Amino acid sequence: MIKEIRELVKRQAEKEDWDYHINLVVKYSLLLAKKYKVDRKQVELVALLHDIGGNQYKLEQTKVIFPDRLAENQRFPVRKI
């Protein structure tokens, strides 16, 4: 699931946003997750999606991901999103 979300965000983001913002948010979020011993998958998912509602993303209408559907499809607890 993380791989698919990563590819979706990377495809939709501008190259500079991916290289200099999103990728760094993910990197440092995972470092903090390790330090504080929290769920790394959850942290990575949230880091990848933290700007997804912004105007800079031009999501195809048929491929918009809603957290509850994502959670349901991947058996990920909605309360964690």
C-alpha positions as CSV (number, residue, x, y, z in Angstrom):
1,M,0.0,0.0,0.0
2,I,2.7,2.5,0.9
3,K,4.4,1.9,-2.4
4,E,1.3,2.7,-4.3
5,I,0.6,5.8,-2.3
6,R,4.2,7.0,-2.8
7,E,3.9,6.5,-6.6
8,L,0.6,8.4,-6.7
9,V,1.9,11.3,-4.7
10,K,5.2,11.4,-6.7
11,R,3.2,11.4,-10.0
12,Q,0.9,14.2,-8.8
13,A,3.5,16.4,-7.2
14,E,5.8,18.9,-8.9
15,K,9.4,17.6,-9.1
16,E,10.6,20.3,-6.7
17,D,7.8,19.6,-4.2
18,W,8.7,15.9,-4.3
19,D,12.5,16.4,-4.1
20,Y,12.7,19.2,-1.6
21,H,9.6,18.9,0.5
22,I,7.6,15.7,0.5
23,N,10.6,13.4,0.4
24,L,12.2,15.2,3.3
25,V,9.0,15.2,5.3
26,V,8.8,11.4,4.9
27,K,12.5,11.0,5.7
28,Y,12.4,13.0,8.9
29,S,9.0,11.6,9.9
30,L,10.5,8.1,9.7
31,L,13.4,9.2,11.9
32,L,11.1,10.5,14.5
33,A,8.9,7.4,14.3
34,K,12.0,5.3,15.0
35,K,13.0,7.5,17.9
36,Y,9.6,7.5,19.5
37,K,8.9,3.9,18.6
38,V,5.6,4.4,16.8
39,D,4.1,2.7,13.8
40,R,6.4,3.5,10.9
41,K,3.8,2.6,8.2
42,Q,1.3,4.9,9.7
43,V,3.8,7.7,10.0
44,E,5.0,7.2,6.4
45,L,1.4,7.2,5.1
46,V,0.5,10.4,6.9
47,A,3.8,12.1,5.8
48,L,3.1,11.2,2.2
49,L,-0.5,12.5,2.3
50,H,0.1,15.5,4.5
51,D,-0.4,18.0,1.6
52,I,-2.7,15.9,-0.6
53,G,-5.6,18.3,-0.2
54,G,-3.6,21.3,-1.4
55,N,-4.2,23.1,-4.7
56,Q,-0.8,22.0,-6.0
57,Y,-2.1,18.5,-6.5
58,K,-4.1,17.8,-9.6
59,L,-5.7,14.5,-8.7
60,E,-7.6,12.8,-11.3
61,Q,-11.2,12.8,-10.2
62,T,-11.5,9.0,-10.6
63,K,-8.5,8.3,-8.5
64,V,-9.0,10.5,-5.4
65,I,-8.2,8.6,-2.3
66,F,-10.3,9.0,0.7
67,P,-8.7,7.9,4.0
68,D,-11.6,5.7,5.1
69,R,-11.6,3.8,1.8
70,L,-7.9,3.5,1.8
71,A,-8.0,2.2,5.4
72,E,-10.8,-0.2,4.6
73,N,-9.1,-1.6,1.5
74,Q,-5.8,-2.1,3.3
75,R,-7.2,-3.2,6.7
76,F,-5.7,-0.2,8.3
77,P,-7.7,1.2,11.3
78,V,-9.4,4.4,10.3
79,R,-8.9,5.8,13.7
80,K,-5.1,5.8,13.0
81,I,-5.5,8.1,10.0
